Amino acid sequence: MPRESQEQHSQSRGTHPRHPKLGRGQPTHPAWWFAGACCALMWTIIILGGLLVLIFYLVFRPKSPRLDIQSATLNAAYLDTGGLLNADVTILANFSNPNRKVNVAFSYVQVDLFFLGTMVASQAVEPFAERHRQSALKNLHMVASEVALPREAAEEWRRGTSEEGVALELAGRFRTRSDFGKWIHFTYWLYGRCTIVIGAPPSGVLISSRCRTKR
Ligand SMILES: *[C@@H]1O[C@H](CO)[C@@H](O)[C@H](O)[C@H]1NC(C)=O
C-alpha cells in the first residue's frame, strides 16, 4: 500500500509541472513541429548525399590522367649573334589514364615550350580519347623560329648546347572529360608541367625529365 501511494505520488509530481508548459506552448506547437521535420529532412538529405558521394568514390576511385615524357630530341639549334633562337625539338609525350573504370577524353590539348621563362614554341594535339588503363603516345614537333631570347638566356643556351645540355620547361593545358559510366561526366582543365634536360645537338637526346600533372 505505501508503495502504490508512492508511485502515484511520483507520477503526479512528474506530470503536474508539465501541464502549464504545454498550455503555454500550444500556439507555437505546429511551427516547432514543422521546424523539427525540416531539420530531420535536411539531415537525412545531407547524410544520404554524403553516402552517395562516398559510394561513388569507392566504386570509381577516380584519378587524374597523367603526362610523362617518353623521349625528346634536339634535332637542330642555332642561336644567331642577335640572340634570335632557331631550334627543332621532337618530344614524345605519354598521356596515360590510370583509372580502372573511368574513360577520359581530351578535347583540347596545347603544349608550350619555355626556355628560362621565354616561350620558344607551341604545339596543339588533335582531340583524342582513352579508355581505362590506356595510354597514348603523341609526337610533339616543337619549332622555335627566330625567337628573341634575353641576353642571359642566350648565354645560358650557348653554354648548355656546348656542355651538359639545356633545361626546357614544358607546360600543357588539357580540356579533359572524365566519363563515369554512361550518364555521369565531368569536364575540367588539367595542367601538366615537365622539366626536361636535352643534350647538345645533333645527338641531343633526353637526359632527364620530371613531370607533374594537376587540376
Ligand atoms: C605511359 O605511361 C604509363 C603510366 O606511367 C605506362 O604504364 C605506359 O607503359 C607508358 N607508355 C609507354 C608507351 O611507355
PDBQT file of the ligand as one rigid body, heavy atoms in Angstrom, charges set to zero:
ROOT
HETATM    1  C1  LIG A 301      52.848   5.609 -70.476  1.00  0.00    +0.000 C 
HETATM    2  O1  LIG A 301      52.735   5.770 -69.081  1.00  0.00    +0.000 OA
HETATM    3  C2  LIG A 301      52.080   4.715 -68.413  1.00  0.00    +0.000 C 
HETATM    4  C3  LIG A 301      51.919   5.117 -66.962  1.00  0.00    +0.000 C 
HETATM    5  O2  LIG A 301      53.081   5.669 -66.425  1.00  0.00    +0.000 OA
HETATM    6  C4  LIG A 301      52.861   3.435 -68.601  1.00  0.00    +0.000 C 
HETATM    7  O3  LIG A 301      52.196   2.377 -67.940  1.00  0.00    +0.000 OA
HETATM    8  C5  LIG A 301      52.974   3.145 -70.077  1.00  0.00    +0.000 C 
HETATM    9  O4  LIG A 301      53.765   1.992 -70.269  1.00  0.00    +0.000 OA
HETATM   10  C6  LIG A 301      53.577   4.322 -70.804  1.00  0.00    +0.000 C 
HETATM   11  N1  LIG A 301      53.504   4.079 -72.237  1.00  0.00    +0.000 N 
HETATM   12  C7  LIG A 301      54.567   3.771 -72.952  1.00  0.00    +0.000 C 
HETATM   13  C8  LIG A 301      54.342   3.524 -74.397  1.00  0.00    +0.000 C 
HETATM   14  O5  LIG A 301      55.672   3.698 -72.464  1.00  0.00    +0.000 OA
ENDROOT
TORSDOF 0
